[in-house]
Amino acid sequence: MNALAAAGAVVQVAGVLVGAPFVVGGMRQVRARLEGRSGGGIGQPWRDLRKQLRKQQLRPDGTTVVFRVAPAVAAGSALLIAAIIPLVTLGSPLDSSADLFGVVGLLFLGTVALTLAGLDTGTAFGGMGSSREITIAALVEPTILLAVFALSLPGHSANLAAIVSATLADPAQVLTLGSVLAFVALVIVIVAETGRLPVDNPSTHLELTMIHEAMILEYSGPRLALVEWASGMRLTVLLALLANLFLPWGIAGADPSVLGVLIGTVAVAAKVVVLAVVLAVAEVFIAKLRLFRVPELLAGSFLLALLAVTASSFLASAR
């Protein structure tokens, strides 16, 4: 690993940190245009964050340190994932930590932090949102493990950089049955993990439907800004990871050049933009599921991931 590989990791973190609000704003703008509205523009989330950072910070009576540190834990876990997974380059200084189980654990850490914060407020909405969120997380995290594990079988490694390298070495494996099933399963769980339609609606505050928003109703000021920033970063990181697991072309190698880092940055940005636009367009034509139907959808994604592991195992043994 050289200095450029470390610079590539820094670019990954900076890109997620700066680009996440633009991803969220772009998705909102696409939806607004398709619905016949003008929208607030791609940069509106940045303006919202700036406004919230200037507001007074309030804390409900009776809350503990859990409520105060949860936004930082959620944002920190998202940035740590951005630092270790292969987005721009395969040669991150933390590549040895880019294990499938470690990344899923960090995702779950951010979820648990906000769940505990919702319970810490002692409100009915906070408890309701936390119970719903942890139920979804209990179904989402095992599915992510199984789906990515199916992709790891050809490369014989649970390291994400090794999985991407195996795909680069053998592009045909992207079109195998196991990879297709894993892709569909990952799309479903990423939608659920990031609170998008049809699992959750990030633009509503109806008590009968909201999940993520119910946990953060008591936040205000800079802490609310950090929570919303963390949510955008999780969405950006997961979309980038999905793109590079199945379409890794353009990513710089373990010993990159300056040109390689630039190409990798542009490539992953383009992939995230395309996936975000597709997701935003799909949300316009998809209605929110009833809450009791969400576990059925996630159970179906778990079954797809299990079938992906089975298909990949048969293919690996046949080779």
Secondary structure, DSSP 4 states (H G I P E B T S, - for coil): --HHHHHHHHHHHHHHHHHHHHHHHHHHHHHHHHTT---S-TTHHHHHHHHHHHSPP---TT--HHHHHHHHHHHHHHHHHHHHS-SSBS--TTGGG-BHHHHHHHHHHHHHHHHHHHHHT--HHHHHHHHHHHHHHHHHHHHHHHHHHHHHHHHT--BHHHHHHHHHH-GGGGGSHHHHHHHHHHHHHHHHHTT-TTT--TT---TTT-SHHHHTTT--HHHHHHHHHHHHHHHHHHHHHHHHHH--TT-B-SS--HHHHHHHHHHHHHHHHHHHHHHHHHHHT-PPPPGGGHHHHHHHHHHHHHHHHHHHHHHHHH-
